[in-house]
Amino acid sequence: MLSEKLLLDNKNIKQFSLIYLKNNDQLLFLERKVTKGIVKAGQLLGLGGKIEVGEDLFLSAKREFKEESGLSLENLFFKGNFVLVQKNSDAIGMIYLFVATEYSGELITSNREGELVWYDIKDLENLNNLAEHQKLFLEKILEEESSIYSGIGVYDDAQLISYSESSI
C-alpha cells in the first residue's frame, strides 16, 4: 500500500485523478472559482481530486466525480498519467487521467469548486480559459483508439519550463 506522502529526492508525491466525461461531441468541465496550484480562477479543468490513502484509482475517480457533479460514471477508461513538478515546491503531483462516456444521475451545475459547463470538443483548441497543462494531453487521451499517455511537466510557478511525453 502506498502512503499518502512518499519521499523522492525530498519531494512528496501526491496522487490525483482527473476525469473527462464525454457526452456525444461535448466534454464536461469545471470552471474554477479560485486559483489552486497552477489552475487559475476562471480556468476550465476536468473533474477529479485527491486519491485517499489505500484507495483504488478507479473507485477514487468515480467517488470524486460523483462528489463534484452528482453523476455516477457507468464506464471509466484509464488513459494515462501526467506528472506535475513545481520547481520551488516539495511536492510532485501524480495525476491519473480518465475518460468516461456513460453516466447516470442528475448534473449539479455548481459546487464549492466552481461551475460545471459542457463544451463542444471541436472548440477545445479555441478555448482561451482551458487550464494550460491540459493542452499537453487532452486531445491525445480523447482519441478512441489512443494508447496510454505518459507526460511530465516541470513548472516555475504556473509557467511550464520543461516537458516530456511518451505513449505505450
C-alpha positions as CSV (number, residue, x, y, z in Angstrom):
1,M,0.0,0.0,0.0
2,L,1.3,3.5,-0.9
3,S,1.3,6.0,1.9
4,E,-0.1,9.5,1.3
5,K,3.3,11.1,1.1
6,L,6.3,9.3,-0.4
7,L,9.7,10.9,-0.4
8,L,11.6,11.1,-3.7
9,D,14.6,13.3,-3.5
10,N,12.9,15.3,-0.8
11,K,9.7,15.6,-2.8
12,N,6.3,14.5,-1.5
13,I,4.2,12.6,-4.1
14,K,0.5,13.5,-4.1
15,Q,-1.8,11.4,-6.2
16,F,-4.9,12.8,-8.0
17,S,-7.5,11.7,-10.5
18,L,-8.6,13.9,-13.4
19,I,-11.7,12.7,-15.3
20,Y,-13.3,13.9,-18.5
21,L,-16.9,13.0,-19.3
22,K,-17.5,12.8,-23.0
23,N,-21.2,13.1,-24.0
24,N,-21.6,12.8,-27.7
25,D,-19.5,15.7,-29.0
26,Q,-19.1,17.5,-25.7
27,L,-16.9,17.4,-22.6
28,L,-17.8,18.4,-19.1
29,F,-15.5,20.9,-17.4
30,L,-15.3,22.6,-14.1
31,E,-14.8,26.4,-14.3
32,R,-12.7,27.1,-11.1
33,K,-13.9,29.8,-8.7
34,V,-10.5,30.3,-7.1
35,T,-6.8,29.7,-8.0
36,K,-5.5,26.4,-6.8
37,G,-2.0,25.3,-7.8
38,I,-1.3,26.0,-11.5
39,V,-5.0,26.3,-12.3
40,K,-6.2,29.9,-12.0
41,A,-9.6,31.2,-11.2
42,G,-11.8,31.1,-14.3
43,Q,-9.9,28.3,-16.0
44,L,-11.5,25.1,-17.2
45,L,-10.4,21.8,-15.8
46,G,-11.6,18.2,-15.9
47,L,-13.2,16.9,-12.7
48,G,-11.4,14.9,-10.0
49,G,-9.3,15.3,-6.9
50,K,-7.1,13.7,-4.3
51,I,-6.8,9.9,-4.1
52,E,-7.1,8.8,-0.5
53,V,-4.5,6.6,1.2
54,G,-5.1,3.0,0.1
55,E,-8.0,3.9,-2.3
56,D,-8.3,2.2,-5.6
57,L,-7.7,4.5,-8.6
58,F,-10.9,3.8,-10.4
59,L,-13.1,4.0,-7.2
60,S,-11.4,7.2,-6.3
61,A,-12.1,8.7,-9.7
62,K,-15.7,7.6,-9.5
63,R,-16.1,9.0,-6.0
64,E,-14.5,12.3,-6.8
65,F,-16.6,12.7,-10.0
66,K,-19.9,12.0,-8.2
67,E,-19.0,14.4,-5.3
68,E,-18.3,17.2,-7.8
69,S,-21.0,16.6,-10.4
70,G,-23.8,14.4,-8.8
71,L,-23.3,11.9,-11.7
72,S,-22.3,8.3,-11.4
73,L,-19.9,7.0,-14.1
74,E,-21.0,3.8,-15.7
75,N,-17.7,3.3,-17.6
76,L,-14.3,4.7,-17.0
77,F,-11.2,4.3,-19.1
78,F,-7.7,4.8,-17.8
79,K,-5.9,6.9,-20.4
80,G,-2.6,7.7,-18.8
81,N,-0.8,9.9,-16.3
82,F,0.7,13.3,-16.1
83,V,3.4,14.2,-13.5
84,L,3.4,17.8,-12.4
85,V,6.6,19.1,-10.8
86,Q,6.7,22.5,-9.2
87,K,10.3,23.8,-9.3
88,N,10.1,25.6,-5.9
89,S,7.9,23.1,-4.1
90,D,8.4,20.0,-2.1
91,A,5.5,18.2,-3.8
92,I,5.1,16.3,-7.0
93,G,1.6,15.7,-8.4
94,M,0.9,12.3,-10.0
95,I,-2.3,12.8,-12.0
96,Y,-4.1,9.8,-13.3
97,L,-6.2,10.6,-16.4
98,F,-9.5,9.0,-17.2
99,V,-12.2,9.4,-19.8
100,A,-15.9,8.2,-19.4
101,T,-18.7,8.1,-21.9
102,E,-21.6,6.7,-19.9
103,Y,-23.2,8.1,-16.8
104,S,-26.4,8.3,-14.7
105,G,-27.9,10.8,-12.4
106,E,-28.7,14.5,-12.4
107,L,-25.9,17.0,-13.0
108,I,-25.2,19.5,-10.3
109,T,-24.3,22.7,-12.2
110,S,-22.4,24.3,-9.3
111,N,-20.3,23.2,-6.4
112,R,-17.8,24.7,-3.9
113,E,-15.0,24.4,-6.6
114,G,-16.9,26.2,-9.4
115,E,-19.4,25.9,-12.2
116,L,-19.9,22.8,-14.3
117,V,-20.2,23.5,-18.1
118,W,-20.4,21.4,-21.2
119,Y,-18.1,22.5,-24.2
120,D,-18.0,21.2,-27.7
121,I,-14.9,19.1,-28.3
122,K,-14.4,20.7,-31.7
123,D,-14.0,24.1,-29.9
124,L,-11.3,22.9,-27.4
125,E,-8.4,24.3,-29.2
126,N,-10.0,27.8,-29.2
127,L,-10.9,27.9,-25.5
128,N,-8.7,30.6,-24.0
129,N,-9.5,29.6,-20.5
130,L,-8.6,25.9,-20.7
131,A,-6.0,25.1,-18.0
132,E,-2.7,25.1,-19.8
133,H,-1.4,21.7,-18.7
134,Q,-4.4,20.0,-20.2
135,K,-3.5,21.3,-23.6
136,L,-0.5,19.0,-23.4
137,F,-2.6,15.8,-23.3
138,L,-6.3,16.3,-23.7
139,E,-6.5,15.8,-27.5
140,K,-4.4,12.6,-27.2
141,I,-6.4,11.0,-24.4
142,L,-9.8,11.7,-26.1
143,E,-8.9,9.7,-29.2
144,E,-11.0,6.5,-29.3
145,E,-8.1,4.2,-30.1
146,S,-5.4,6.1,-28.2
147,S,-2.5,4.5,-26.5
148,I,-1.7,5.1,-22.8
149,Y,-0.2,8.6,-22.5
150,S,2.5,9.5,-20.0
151,G,3.8,13.0,-19.6
152,I,5.8,15.1,-17.2
153,G,5.8,18.9,-16.9
154,V,8.1,21.0,-14.8
155,Y,6.7,24.4,-13.7
156,D,8.2,27.5,-12.3
157,D,5.1,28.9,-10.6
158,A,2.4,28.5,-13.3
159,Q,4.9,28.7,-16.2
160,L,5.9,25.4,-18.0
161,I,9.7,25.3,-18.3
162,S,10.2,21.6,-19.3
163,Y,8.0,18.9,-20.8
164,S,8.4,15.4,-22.0
165,E,5.9,12.8,-23.1
166,S,5.6,9.2,-24.4
167,S,2.9,6.7,-25.0
168,I,2.6,2.9,-24.8
